[in-house]
Amino acid sequence: MKIAVSNFSPDRNPAVRTFNGLDSSIDEFFELVYQINRLRRLLYMISSIV
């Protein structure tokens, strides 16, 4: 997604700037979900050992 909008100048097009911000927010959200899932898996492994 980022590659597609990199052709436009973000300074001239506020919609592109907003889209880039939204895109990074989505990336951060999925990173957070990934970390939470890893943590849950780790806790599950620990509890199954105990």
C-alpha positions as CSV (number, residue, x, y, z in Angstrom):
1,M,0.0,0.0,0.0
2,K,2.8,2.4,0.9
3,I,4.5,1.8,-2.5
4,A,1.4,2.8,-4.4
5,V,1.1,6.2,-2.8
6,S,4.8,7.0,-2.7
7,N,4.5,8.4,-6.2
8,F,2.4,11.4,-5.0
9,S,3.8,14.2,-3.0
10,P,2.3,14.0,0.5
11,D,2.7,17.8,0.9
12,R,0.4,18.6,-2.0
13,N,-2.2,15.9,-1.3
14,P,-3.6,15.8,2.2
15,A,-5.7,12.6,1.4
16,V,-2.4,10.7,0.7
17,R,-0.9,11.9,3.9
18,T,-4.0,10.7,5.8
19,F,-3.9,7.4,4.0
20,N,-0.2,6.9,4.9
21,G,-1.0,7.7,8.6
22,L,-3.9,5.2,8.5
23,D,-1.7,2.6,6.9
24,S,0.9,2.9,9.6
25,S,-1.8,2.8,12.3
26,I,-3.1,-0.5,10.8
27,D,0.5,-1.9,10.8
28,E,0.9,-1.0,14.5
29,F,-2.5,-2.5,15.3
30,F,-1.6,-5.8,13.6
31,E,1.8,-5.8,15.3
32,L,0.0,-5.3,18.7
33,V,-2.3,-8.2,17.9
34,Y,0.7,-10.4,17.0
35,Q,2.5,-9.5,20.2
36,I,-0.7,-10.3,22.3
37,N,-1.1,-13.6,20.5
38,R,2.6,-14.5,21.2
39,L,2.1,-13.6,24.9
40,R,-1.1,-15.7,25.1
41,R,0.7,-18.7,23.5
42,L,3.6,-18.3,25.9
43,L,1.3,-18.2,28.9
44,Y,-0.6,-21.2,27.6
45,M,2.6,-23.2,27.3
46,I,3.7,-22.2,30.8
47,S,0.4,-23.1,32.3
48,S,0.4,-26.5,30.5
49,I,3.8,-27.3,31.9
50,V,2.7,-26.4,35.4
